[in-house]
Every structure is written in structure tokens, then in C-alpha cells.
Amino acid sequence: MNAPYLQYKEYMKERYGEPLFRVPIDFNLGCPNRESDGSGGCTFCNARGSAAVQTLGAETVEEQMREAIRFARDRYGAKKYMAYIQAFSATFGERQQPMYLDLLDAFDFTAVSIGTRPDCLTPQAYDFLIELNRHIEVWLELGVQTVHDRTLERINRGHDWASSKQSILKLYDLGIKVAAHVILGLPGESEEDFQETADTLAALPIDAVKIHNLHIEKGTTLALEHALSPVRTFMEHDFAEHLMDFIRRMPSGIPIMRLTTDTLDEELIAPKWHMAKGQFKDYVIQQMICREWRQGDLNPKKNNKERAAEYKSTLKSVETEDGSVTFWNEEYKEHYHTPAGARMEAVEKYIVPSRLEARLQSEDVALLDVCFGLGYNSFAAMNSAAYGLERAHQLNITALEMDRRVVGAAATNVQPSEGDSFDWQQALQALHDSGFCSSSNTTCRLFWGDARYTVTKLPEHSFDLVFLDAFSTQRNSELWTVDFFNKLRRLMKPDAVLLTYCAAIPVRAGLMAAGFHVGETEPVGRQRSGTLAALNSKLIERPLPDHERRMITETTRGLPYRDPHGVWTNKEILRDRQEQILKMKQSRDA
């Protein structure tokens, strides 16, 4: 499947035959928004003015270029280069123009990209850029940041949005390519402000967009403001949500040049992310693919038929022993349900031990279904709420699922049953399309995304039941950690219970470490039992066997999975546990 947005590298391959590696160059031109002593400027800008890290310490422009070209050649095998006038803001006076010309004569560049501000684009500058563009393709990276004048004033930008818009239109008329720089998360801006910036830029003739998240760096005015009153910054999951929405509003043919800001660790005050840059990019791509989102699908010019064709499911349908259908997931190398029966598993492993019908006889029930999948657990609960209850109360289900494609495929493949109280296929389609369905005295609302993140958006102490139905611990350890269980615990009412098919010792140990009392449920479709965890010990009817408790407390098998920041991959979590086991064994042997 193609990437969900047009990556800059792929765009350059198509345009130039192969990627152009950017050679950052600092002419030490300063910035017209700063005083002669270097003070002033935008509140977020550091003393380097965004100069590239790999050229720090180089004294002359020629030395900068040689070092940057060597860096790109040695590390990436670069063959073609783009000169990138990056630091501060490029100016184009009579004294500066020879710098550009000498630079391009001395080195074999395919194109030149110049970072600047709209208030640097004087009539003289436009004349020079026209001439330069005749000799080499010129890109102007224009510092727009936002379309909101109140924000531009708040960050001491020194120009208004009208200046940026006028520059974009002028450069388009002159045949010079424009890449707009924006910052998501500027002080005082809301989600609606980010969306307005995206929609406004998308309607203009820009050729690329470079997206940054707000960083608070040492030595900036923003750092002083932050010390007096904390300025909001986004951690990786929250920023990813705003970033994906922004990308979806961009026309599909506009390359996304970057997704995040780079700042030296020793200069960064906030936010302190736990994802590496590459991991964050992979996360965004994964989330967009799983949610069936693509660049441009919120843009008025989108092509819905093309989008739908790109997301045809590759899940393999498998009939289980009770006649119900499940899927084989090629990525996780597992079925979604036991071969003994998908419907049977939902009823016997979740509905019966949860005593849902008894709960509904006396009160409304709020159910959290983690890993909705094909919907069997939630829909079996909805069936129970509708049948056999003379005085049934309301059942409200909150479901979490990362892969929207699964729900769409289920809407086509899950077959109706005579015992269903409502049309499962119709409900699945409604959940896929709108994230909501209802039937008689039940509602179901579905949220897309990594459950480690989506659970943080739910109200505390609000659920009576939690169903946890992730893939196995070796494939999906992200949802079997003591840290994730702690998040679930905060969502549960005092008499709530958590149910899962999983009986793995590290999982039960993790539940206990998170403050749960842990017991087991009847085996269904296999020899091993399921697990029931509760905050109230009186709700544990079948305690764990003594030998399991000893394994949990006395052996390395009882070491739980951990994910302290909620961002580790499955491999990282498994590797960390193996390292902890080795440390424990070495400590015992010492």
C-alpha cells in the first residue's frame, strides 16, 4: 500500500530522478526582525536561528558546504544536492546577491532552497529571484507559521498574514516554487485555529508544506514566558492527532517536507518526547493507514473513489467451529478469535463471567471494550441487554480500536444470526462510517487509535466493565503492560471488573502490580482459563491456583511487561522484559 501522504523524498525522486540531499548553508545574514545586538525576534527562535546542527562549528561558507556534502555523501550515499540557505532569514540586497551566485558557481547543485520571511521579499528581491530561477530551480521556504494575526503579534513575528498571502501569490505568478512553513501549537491557538491555517493554505498555490511542532528552547523569549506561566506544548500522541488532521486538509499533490521540529537535547525545555523522530513518523503512517485516512481526504478536491480503492481489505476470512466468521491478521500472524467459535468466545469468555445480565437488572452499565475488532464482544453485550430482561437498564459501550479496516471488512463478512436482537452488519457499517450505533436500550461509540493513548481521553471512574481482547502477549505486548493496566484501573468504578481471555503469568502479575485482585474464569475453547481482575476482592469467585501465585511472586516468570511512557513497540517491551529477567537471574546468582 502506498504511504498515506506524499513524502518529500518520493516527490524529489519523481521530479529529479532521485532525492536531492539538502546542504544547509549559513550566510550569517541575521534577521530583520532582530535588533543589531541580536535581541528581539520571534519569541520561539533560538540564538542559532535554526542553523543546521551538522554544520555547527564550520567557519566559512565553503567549509560549511564541504562538511555538509561530506556528511550527506558518507551517511546517505547522496549523489545530487540542493543548496539550502537555512539559518535566520535570507535577504537579497546588492551586497548579498553575489553570495548566492558565487555559491552556485562553486558547487554542482541541482536546485536551491531559500528560507525567508515575507517582509524580506522586496521588489529588488523579486527581480533577483527571477534571474536566479533562470539558472537553477529556486524554492522559497516561506515562514508563514499561522494565518492568524493575533498569534503573529503574540509571537512578535513582525509581519501579518496578508504579507504571507501576498508573497505566495506573487511568487506563484513569477514561477518560483513556494514551501510554506507552519507551526502547530503556537500559544493561544486551538484545534480550530490549526484547521483554519491548513484550509487557508490549501486553497493557495503552494508547492510544499513543512510542519513543525512548537518547541520551547533555552535562551528564547518563549522560555522566559514559560518560566513565569507554563506554555502548552504537545506530547507525541496529541501532536500526531493535529498533524494528521492538517495533512488530510492538504491537497494530495503537495509534498509534506517534514513532520516535526529538531532541537538539540541540551537546548530543549519542552516538550520532552519519548519517541524518536523515525518512530514518530512510523506511528503517524501506521495510524493514518489503519484509520483509512490519507492526505487530501478532508480537502474539497478529494477523490473518494480513489481513496476507497486504496483501502480494500487484505484480511483473510476464516469460518470457526460455531459457524461464525473471524479473520486472520497477516501483520500479527494471528486469528482474531479462537477456532472453536468467535460468537461462542464472546459470550462464554466475556458476557457470562461479567454477569452483565444481572448488572443490567439493577443499574445502567458502562462497558469499555478494548480492541473492538470484529465487534463480537460489544454486540454480544448488546444482545444480552435486549433479550430476556423485563426491566433492563441502559447499556452504554465505549469501544476502542486501532484498525478501521477490520470493522469495514467485518461489516461485509460477519453473518447475521437468528438470535441477534439487531442487524449486526448495519451496526458495523455505522460504526465504521460514523463511530456510533444504537439499538433499543444500548449505545456503542467507537474511538480510533492506539488504546494506550485513547484511554487517556476517557473519564476516570466511569466504567463498570472492561473487556480486554488484544492479540497475544508476544504479538501485542503494548496492551499487556502494568502501565496500561494502571491506565485502565483509573477508569474503573470501585465495583468494576476487567475480563480477558489471557491467562499469561506476566499479565496476571502486571494486573496485581497495578493494584487489582486477580482470579480466573472457566476455560472456553481451550484448557487454560481466562482472567478476571477486580478492585474489590469480594468479586473474585475463583482465586488463582497456589502454584500460579508462587510463580508470580517467586520466579522470573512473574516479571510483568512494562511500557513506562506508553510509546514502546512490541519488540522494545519484550526486549526490556528479557533484560529484566537476566538482571534478576544475575542478582540471584551473585
Phi and psi in degrees as a GROMACS rama.xvg file:
@    title "Ramachandran Plot"
@    xaxis  label "Phi"
@    yaxis  label "Psi"
@TYPE xy
-67.5146  156.174  ASN-2
-61.4488  150.592  ALA-3
-76.856  -4.98386  PRO-4
-145.109  161.687  TYR-5
-80.0162  107.571  LEU-6
-79.4373  144.609  GLN-7
-60.1484  -37.8438  TYR-8
-62.2732  -42.8136  LYS-9
-68.2438  -37.2406  GLU-10
-61.0256  -44.7395  TYR-11
-66.133  -37.151  MET-12
-58.9877  -43.8218  LYS-13
-69.4993  -37.1683  GLU-14
-82.6524  -39.6743  ARG-15
-113.543  0.991954  TYR-16
92.7303  -27.8165  GLY-17
-163.37  166.902  GLU-18
-62.911  142.622  PRO-19
-94.1928  121.502  LEU-20
-86.4492  127.341  PHE-21
-78.12  129.717  ARG-22
-105.575  101.524  VAL-23
-71.1217  133.327  PRO-24
-131.414  135.781  ILE-25
-116.405  108.676  ASP-26
-82.5119  -2.07337  PHE-27
56.9352  45.0185  ASN-28
-83.6162  -14.4756  LEU-29
76.0488  -159.66  GLY-30
-145.52  133.167  CYS-31
-67.0207  -11.5802  PRO-32
-92.1672  5.24325  ASN-33
-113.678  155.25  ARG-34
-75.7508  168.223  GLU-35
-60.1577  -27.3489  SER-36
-87.4295  5.56379  ASP-37
91.3423  -6.28848  GLY-38
-77.386  170.191  SER-39
83.5637  -151.301  GLY-40
85.5282  -178.652  GLY-41
-64.226  145.191  CYS-42
-64.0808  -23.4852  THR-43
-93.4157  -8.70605  PHE-44
-84.0413  133.596  CYS-45
-87.9107  -178.972  ASN-46
-67.8113  -23.2297  ALA-47
-81.7499  -15.9056  ARG-48
62.5701  34.6904  GLY-49
71.1053  23.9765  SER-50
-61.6248  145.775  ALA-51
-66.8041  140.193  ALA-52
-64.1548  -39.52  VAL-53
-70.067  -11.602  GLN-54
-106.709  2.98702  THR-55
-62.5754  134.822  LEU-56
98.4481  -17.7949  GLY-57
-74.4475  135.255  ALA-58
-89.7884  -50.4611  GLU-59
-101.709  161.903  THR-60
-60.5666  -41.246  VAL-61
-62.8867  -39.5108  GLU-62
-66.6994  -39.9399  GLU-63
-56.6022  -47.7833  GLN-64
-66.1259  -43.7713  MET-65
-61.8831  -42.1409  ARG-66
-67.8057  -42.7104  GLU-67
-67.1059  -40.1711  ALA-68
-66.2852  -41.8739  ILE-69
-60.6705  -43.241  ARG-70
-59.5679  -47.9752  PHE-71
-68.3333  -38.4095  ALA-72
-67.7811  -45.3314  ARG-73
-72.7268  -39.1976  ASP-74
-86.766  -35.6476  ARG-75
-117.992  -3.96608  TYR-76
68.1228  35.092  GLY-77
-65.0248  144.376  ALA-78
-122.003  -31.751  LYS-79
-122.112  148.843  LYS-80
-132.513  150.759  TYR-81
-119.121  124.459  MET-82
-70.9308  132.084  ALA-83
-124.989  101.985  TYR-84
-80.1765  99.6206  ILE-85
-107.766  -49.881  GLN-86
-66.0132  141.789  ALA-87
52.5891  -136.619  PHE-88
-126.868  127.441  SER-89
-68.9204  138.785  ALA-90
-121.181  164.835  THR-91
-134.918  35.8801  PHE-92
-70.6962  175.184  GLY-93
-60.6827  -32.2948  GLU-94
-76.8317  -26.0691  ARG-95
-85.1974  -29.0365  GLN-96
-58.1139  -41.4658  GLN-97
-60.765  -27.2962  PRO-98
-59.5803  -45.7476  MET-99
-65.026  -44.2933  TYR-100
-66.0047  -44.0136  LEU-101
-63.3028  -39.9751  ASP-102
-59.6519  -48.221  LEU-103
-74.9984  -23.3001  LEU-104
-75.0167  -32.7824  ASP-105
-80.0016  -26.3885  ALA-106
-130.506  150.671  PHE-107
-87.6874  82.9854  ASP-108
-96.166  144.201  PHE-109
-84.7544  -31.6987  THR-110
-154.386  166.647  ALA-111
-131.139  136.223  VAL-112
-118.892  129.765  SER-113
-122.445  119.933  ILE-114
-86.7773  127.82  GLY-115
-155.677  -176.724  THR-116
-117.67  156.412  ARG-117
-62.2604  -29.5973  PRO-118
-79.693  -0.323285  ASP-119
-93.773  -8.54349  CYS-120
-92.249  80.1472  LEU-121
-81.3844  168.503  THR-122
-54.2545  -39.1156  PRO-123
-62.996  -38.67  GLN-124
-64.9542  -43.4047  ALA-125
-61.3526  -42.4842  TYR-126
-59.5827  -43.7616  ASP-127
-66.1761  -41.8162  PHE-128
-65.5398  -35.255  LEU-129
-60.3721  -46.4319  ILE-130
-65.9578  -43.3241  GLU-131
-63.274  -37.2287  LEU-132
-68.4674  -17.7544  ASN-133
-73.5895  -24.4694  ARG-134
-99.8802  -29.5912  HIS-135
-154.948  146.308  ILE-136
-65.5269  127.367  GLU-137
-109.167  130.494  VAL-138
-112.072  134.39  TRP-139
-105.235  117.031  LEU-140
-93.3878  104.777  GLU-141
-96.9904  123.077  LEU-142
-74.8149  90.157  GLY-143
-88.4381  -52.4314  VAL-144
72.7796  -48.136  GLN-145
-163.513  160.625  THR-146
-98.8751  7.76409  VAL-147
-102.882  116.178  HIS-148
-63.1076  -34.7867  ASP-149
-62.4525  -35.5522  ARG-150
-73.2593  -42.3724  THR-151
-58.1289  -38.8626  LEU-152
-70.1746  -39.9197  GLU-153
-61.1647  -35.6748  ARG-154
-96.8106  9.81758  ILE-155
57.9974  46.2308  ASN-156
-70.1922  -33.2556  ARG-157
90.8341  0.522753  GLY-158
-150.694  165.658  HIS-159
-105.688  176.853  ASP-160
-66.5359  -34.7989  TRP-161
-58.6106  -34.9814  ALA-162
-64.8393  -41.8543  SER-163
-65.3091  -45.7281  SER-164
-61.1986  -44.8687  LYS-165
-61.1772  -40.5921  GLN-166
-65.6569  -42.1263  SER-167
-60.1187  -46.6286  ILE-168
-66.9108  -39.114  LEU-169
-65.1047  -46.6149  LYS-170
-63.7172  -36.1059  LEU-171
-62.8987  -44.3071  TYR-172
-61.3409  -30.7996  ASP-173
-87.7622  -1.77091  LEU-174
77.5289  22.5414  GLY-175
-104.48  129.877  ILE-176
-72.9401  143.673  LYS-177
-124.941  127.445  VAL-178
-112.007  120.341  ALA-179
-88.746  130.743  ALA-180
-94.7229  131.621  HIS-181
-132.613  154.356  VAL-182
-121.197  123.462  ILE-183
-96.3865  124.215  LEU-184
111.544  13.3043  GLY-185
-60.7471  149.321  LEU-186
-53.6267  131.634  PRO-187
85.828  -5.03998  GLY-188
-92.8727  147.799  GLU-189
-109.225  175.518  SER-190
-56.8117  -39.8205  GLU-191
-64.664  -34.3974  GLU-192
-65.7917  -42.0597  ASP-193
-60.7726  -42.7126  PHE-194
-65.3034  -38.8308  GLN-195
-66.1648  -38.4279  GLU-196
-60.8519  -45.6955  THR-197
-62.2852  -48.8157  ALA-198
-64.4571  -38.2661  ASP-199
-67.2231  -44.6527  THR-200
-66.6515  -37.5374  LEU-201
-62.7967  -25.1183  ALA-202
-84.8234  -5.48322  ALA-203
-103.583  160.6  LEU-204
-81.5226  65.0958  PRO-205
-92.2845  157.841  ILE-206
-108.192  -14.4491  ASP-207
-165.553  166.072  ALA-208
-139.682  139.586  VAL-209
-119.298  120.379  LYS-210
-107.441  134.445  ILE-211
-124.38  148.248  HIS-212
-95.765  149.749  ASN-213
-67.9962  124.9  LEU-214
-112.111  140.342  HIS-215
-101.237  115.585  ILE-216
-113.179  150.117  GLU-217
-59.9466  144.673  LYS-218
81.9834  6.57813  GLY-219
-104.717  160.011  THR-220
-62.1916  -35.1375  THR-221
-62.9727  -33.5671  LEU-222
-64.2838  -38.7833  ALA-223
-65.3745  -42.9945  LEU-224
-60.9849  -42.8097  GLU-225
-63.697  -35.1701  HIS-226
-66.7086  -32.8424  ALA-227
-81.9521  -41.9865  LEU-228
-150.691  114.704  SER-229
-51.7448  130.161  PRO-230
-92.5116  131.704  VAL-231
-65.0964  132.453  ARG-232
-130.321  158.942  THR-233
-99.576  132.301  PHE-234
-76.0732  172.746  MET-235
-60.304  -41.6985  GLU-236
-67.9539  -44.6877  HIS-237
-64.2389  -42.856  ASP-238
-63.923  -38.0568  PHE-239
-58.6466  -38.0785  ALA-240
-63.3686  -45.3441  GLU-241
-68.7139  -38.5563  HIS-242
-62.7724  -46.8213  LEU-243
-62.5731  -40.578  MET-244
-62.1223  -41.1503  ASP-245
-62.3341  -46.6571  PHE-246
-61.4816  -39.5945  ILE-247
-64.7889  -20.7785  ARG-248
-90.4908  -11.0589  ARG-249
-82.093  138.879  MET-250
-53.4108  143.76  PRO-251
-64.9463  -19.8075  SER-252
-89.5124  0.832896  GLY-253
-94.2361  119.243  ILE-254
-67.6748  142.527  PRO-255
-94.6448  107.959  ILE-256
-74.7353  -34.95  MET-257
-159.524  161.858  ARG-258
-113.291  -22.1612  LEU-259
-143.34  167.469  THR-260
-89.565  146.287  THR-261
-106.264  129.831  ASP-262
-141.609  138.781  THR-263
-59.6786  138.56  LEU-264
-55.6295  -39.5476  ASP-265
-73.6707  -11.4883  GLU-266
-102.2  -12.5945  GLU-267
-87.6833  129.454  LEU-268
-96.7938  -47.3555  ILE-269
-161.619  151.028  ALA-270
-84.7032  152.117  PRO-271
-97.5176  96.0195  LYS-272
-77.4807  157.345  TRP-273
-109.272  -7.58335  HIS-274
-92.8308  137.892  MET-275
-72.685  161.709  ALA-276
-57.0411  -46.1346  LYS-277
-65.905  -38.0331  GLY-278
-66.0043  -37.8989  GLN-279
-63.3379  -43.7083  PHE-280
-59.9931  -44.6129  LYS-281
-61.801  -38.0163  ASP-282
-63.6433  -45.5178  TYR-283
-61.9884  -44.6298  VAL-284
-62.3145  -45.66  ILE-285
-60.0562  -46.7732  GLN-286
-63.9733  -41.1198  GLN-287
-66.5741  -40.886  MET-288
-65.513  -47.7015  ILE-289
-63.9581  -33.0815  CYS-290
-88.2558  1.17773  ARG-291
61.8156  38.0755  GLU-292
-103.826  144.287  TRP-293
-143.127  158.042  ARG-294
-54.894  129.977  GLN-295
91.8273  -7.47145  GLY-296
-75.6529  -7.87751  ASP-297
-106.213  7.12508  LEU-298
-91.3858  139.658  ASN-299
-56.6785  -21.9276  PRO-300
-92.397  10.9982  LYS-301
-63.759  158.534  LYS-302
-115.054  100.351  ASN-303
-64.6237  -34.5854  ASN-304
-65.1604  -40.8432  LYS-305
-63.6411  -42.1176  GLU-306
-61.3554  -45.4625  ARG-307
-63.2966  -39.4873  ALA-308
-63.8642  -33.7798  ALA-309
-72.5795  -15.3471  GLU-310
-113.778  23.7722  TYR-311
-60.0962  131.584  LYS-312
-70.2326  142.952  SER-313
-108.91  11.8978  THR-314
-67.0238  139.013  LEU-315
-94.2039  122.002  LYS-316
-78.3308  134.98  SER-317
-133.775  130.527  VAL-318
-86.6802  129.895  GLU-319
-92.288  174.924  THR-320
-64.6255  -26.1888  GLU-321
-89.1846  8.88305  ASP-322
90.57  -10.2433  GLY-323
-82.2484  159.599  SER-324
-101.828  140.055  VAL-325
-128.047  -178.031  THR-326
-122.125  154.614  PHE-327
-100.2  125.226  TRP-328
-98.9005  114.644  ASN-329
-68.5171  -32.6347  GLU-330
-66.5412  -45.7873  GLU-331
-90.0152  -10.8758  TYR-332
58.6698  41.2233  LYS-333
-146.569  156.354  GLU-334
-80.5365  157.051  HIS-335
-76.8734  -22.6979  TYR-336
-141.305  166.436  HIS-337
-66.2474  143.543  THR-338
-60.7475  -18.129  PRO-339
-68.6283  -20.8905  ALA-340
148.827  121.83  GLY-341
-69.8681  -46.6261  ALA-342
-66.4091  -43.1542  ARG-343
-59.8564  -41.4563  MET-344
-62.194  -42.97  GLU-345
-60.1346  -44.043  ALA-346
-71.2425  -49.1567  VAL-347
-79.4813  -29.482  GLU-348
-92.5739  -21.4812  LYS-349
-122.74  -53.828  TYR-350
-68.9383  -49.3345  ILE-351
-63.9479  -54.4302  VAL-352
-67.3162  -18.88  PRO-353
-77.281  -13.8609  SER-354
54.0253  42.9061  ARG-355
-60.0786  -44.2622  LEU-356
-62.15  -40.9339  GLU-357
-65.0064  -39.6535  ALA-358
-62.4627  -43.0954  ARG-359
-68.7163  -21.3782  LEU-360
-66.591  -26.3244  GLN-361
-115.006  -18.6354  SER-362
-161.136  163.758  GLU-363
-67.6011  148.8  ASP-364
-125.041  130.923  VAL-365
-106.518  120.246  ALA-366
-113.924  131.598  LEU-367
-106.252  116.212  LEU-368
-105.263  102.194  ASP-369
-90.4596  120.278  VAL-370
77.8254  72.9083  CYS-371
-61.2665  -41.9252  PHE-372
59.3893  -122.784  GLY-373
-84.4736  -5.0663  LEU-374
92.9677  3.68656  GLY-375
-60.2355  -43.1042  TYR-376
-64.5273  -46.6898  ASN-377
-65.336  -42.979  SER-378
-73.7042  -32.2748  PHE-379
-63.4571  -37.3931  ALA-380
-65.4293  -40.8156  ALA-381
-64.9072  -37.788  MET-382
-60.9847  -44.6397  ASN-383
-62.4714  -35.545  SER-384
-70.328  -25.488  ALA-385
-92.0303  -28.354  ALA-386
-109.69  143.155  TYR-387
72.966  15.361  GLY-388
-124.346  108.495  LEU-389
-69.5817  -35.4973  GLU-390
-123.712  51.0331  ARG-391
-68.406  136.752  ALA-392
-89.3625  -176.351  HIS-393
-78.8789  137.179  GLN-394
-112.112  119.076  LEU-395
-116.38  119.034  ASN-396
-107.768  130.498  ILE-397
-110.314  119.191  THR-398
-114.054  142.476  ALA-399
-118.914  132.118  LEU-400
-152.414  139.146  GLU-401
-89.7087  -32.6111  MET-402
-107.022  100.022  ASP-403
-65.9657  -25.67  ARG-404
-62.6733  -33.5846  ARG-405
-65.6991  -43.1863  VAL-406
-65.7854  -40.1534  VAL-407
-63.4202  -41.1422  GLY-408
-67.9238  -36.6825  ALA-409
-63.9166  -36.0269  ALA-410
-60.9093  -24.9912  ALA-411
-92.3609  -33.7962  THR-412
-101.35  -28.2826  ASN-413
-70.2076  124.689  VAL-414
-92.1776  144.41  GLN-415
-68.4053  157.219  PRO-416
-128.765  151.232  SER-417
-61.434  -26.7522  GLU-418
-84.82  -0.602211  GLY-419
-74.3715  138.945  ASP-420
-87.9472  -6.09946  SER-421
-156.589  171.468  PHE-422
-80.6091  102.896  ASP-423
-62.2218  -41.1252  TRP-424
-64.2989  -42.3255  GLN-425
-64.3124  -39.9744  GLN-426
-66.5693  -40.2164  ALA-427
-62.3375  -41.586  LEU-428
-64.9003  -38.8337  GLN-429
-64.8263  -41.6591  ALA-430
-65.056  -40.61  LEU-431
-61.7591  -42.6096  HIS-432
-81.5731  -41.4112  ASP-433
-123.899  -10.5574  SER-434
77.6546  16.8106  GLY-435
-150.52  141.818  PHE-436
-150.248  162.329  CYS-437
-150.285  157.453  SER-438
-158.184  125.435  SER-439
43.6679  -109.328  SER-440
-101.396  28.8233  ASN-441
-132.504  151.385  THR-442
-134.002  152.724  THR-443
-139.759  123.397  CYS-444
-120.156  128.765  ARG-445
-111.534  131.637  LEU-446
-115.81  134.132  PHE-447
-94.2825  143.588  TRP-448
135.252  177.216  GLY-449
-64.7477  122.728  ASP-450
-61.4868  -26.7058  ALA-451
-62.4286  -26.8162  ARG-452
-93.3009  -45.9965  TYR-453
-64.2133  -30.1511  THR-454
-66.5193  -24.5326  VAL-455
-72.3862  -12.6222  THR-456
-96.4326  1.01678  LYS-457
-96.4885  152.38  LEU-458
-70.9634  141.85  PRO-459
-70.7748  152.444  GLU-460
52.2558  44.9985  HIS-461
-121.716  -2.94792  SER-462
-118.472  140.051  PHE-463
-91.0525  -30.5118  ASP-464
-135.798  144.552  LEU-465
-130.573  124.616  VAL-466
-104.161  124.459  PHE-467
-116.505  113.295  LEU-468
-134.006  48.9193  ASP-469
-76.5524  169.886  ALA-470
-63.6656  176.043  PHE-471
-64.65  164.935  SER-472
-62.5303  -28.9521  THR-473
-81.6639  -15.8888  GLN-474
-109.032  -26.1711  ARG-475
-140.702  45.4132  ASN-476
-61.2168  -17.5697  SER-477
-54.695  -29.5415  GLU-478
-106.079  17.0704  LEU-479
-124.814  25.0761  TRP-480
-97.1187  155.968  THR-481
-61.0027  -30.3061  VAL-482
-69.4982  -38.8043  ASP-483
-69.8248  -38.4697  PHE-484
-63.0264  -35.1663  PHE-485
-62.0034  -39.0663  ASN-486
-65.3619  -41.7182  LYS-487
-65.6882  -38.933  LEU-488
-58.6702  -38.6489  ARG-489
-67.2534  -19.9757  ARG-490
-88.0333  -12.9595  LEU-491
-94.5968  143.5  MET-492
-72.4928  165.094  LYS-493
-56.4276  -34.1624  PRO-494
-104.271  21.7173  ASP-495
-79.4144  156.793  ALA-496
-129.499  151.541  VAL-497
-114.433  133.526  LEU-498
-123.58  140.96  LEU-499
-151.252  153.03  THR-500
-71.5221  -21.8821  TYR-501
-75.3503  134.388  CYS-502
-121.557  15.7702  ALA-503
-61.1097  140.115  ALA-504
-58.7921  -45.0999  ILE-505
-61.9258  -30.6403  PRO-506
-71.122  -47.1117  VAL-507
-64.4471  -36.5536  ARG-508
-64.4721  -39.9837  ALA-509
-65.0901  -39.7461  GLY-510
-62.9896  -41.4351  LEU-511
-66.3115  -39.7534  MET-512
-65.0924  -26.8904  ALA-513
-84.0458  1.14388  ALA-514
100.024  10.6691  GLY-515
-89.645  150.737  PHE-516
-88.6102  134.363  HIS-517
-123.017  132.351  VAL-518
-134.048  -167.456  GLY-519
-128.387  162.339  GLU-520
-115.947  170.676  THR-521
-62.2565  141.025  GLU-522
-62.7522  140.622  PRO-523
-136.728  116.188  VAL-524
74.6013  5.04416  GLY-525
-165.317  171.64  ARG-526
-74.113  -34.0338  GLN-527
-78.8097  148.529  ARG-528
-79.8711  172.763  SER-529
-93.2127  -173.213  GLY-530
-126.203  137.238  THR-531
-122.475  128.771  LEU-532
-123.277  138.093  ALA-533
-142.237  155.332  ALA-534
-83.6108  -21.6407  LEU-535
-105.486  116.354  ASN-536
-61.5485  -24.1076  SER-537
-66.9312  -16.1597  LYS-538
-86.1983  -2.99526  LEU-539
-90.6658  103.841  ILE-540
-87.0102  -31.2371  GLU-541
-122.068  94.2262  ARG-542
-63.1513  161.395  PRO-543
-66.0875  144.948  LEU-544
-59.244  153.592  PRO-545
-60.2017  -38.5565  ASP-546
-66.1305  -30.8414  HIS-547
-72.3449  -39.3311  GLU-548
-63.1442  -37.0438  ARG-549
-66.8149  -40.0636  ARG-550
-62.3325  -39.575  MET-551
-66.2293  -42.1132  ILE-552
-92.4739  -21.1897  THR-553
-117.965  -9.4486  GLU-554
-125.706  166.542  THR-555
-68.1228  -18.6401  THR-556
-62.5706  -23.6395  ARG-557
-84.0285  5.91847  GLY-558
-74.1234  122.259  LEU-559
-77.257  164.092  PRO-560
-76.3242  145.081  TYR-561
-131.812  148.629  ARG-562
-153.589  73.967  ASP-563
-59.3193  -28.1073  PRO-564
-110.715  0.999141  HIS-565
70.0524  26.49  GLY-566
-133.242  -4.5209  VAL-567
-67.5229  148.662  TRP-568
-80.5108  167.828  THR-569
-54.9557  -45.3249  ASN-570
-63.3531  -40.3504  LYS-571
-65.1805  -39.256  GLU-572
-67.5704  -44.4758  ILE-573
-64.9226  -40.8189  LEU-574
-65.0607  -40.921  ARG-575
-61.2839  -41.5212  ASP-576
-65.6335  -40.0903  ARG-577
-61.8899  -39.5947  GLN-578
-64.6894  -38.779  GLU-579
-67.4043  -36.259  GLN-580
-63.4185  -44.3607  ILE-581
-62.1185  -42.1768  LEU-582
-62.5975  -41.1251  LYS-583
-65.6594  -41.9594  MET-584
-65.8067  -41.607  LYS-585
-64.2442  -36.9859  GLN-586
-66.2861  -38.3746  SER-587
-71.4166  -32.6502  ARG-588
-79.3177  -18.701  ASP-589
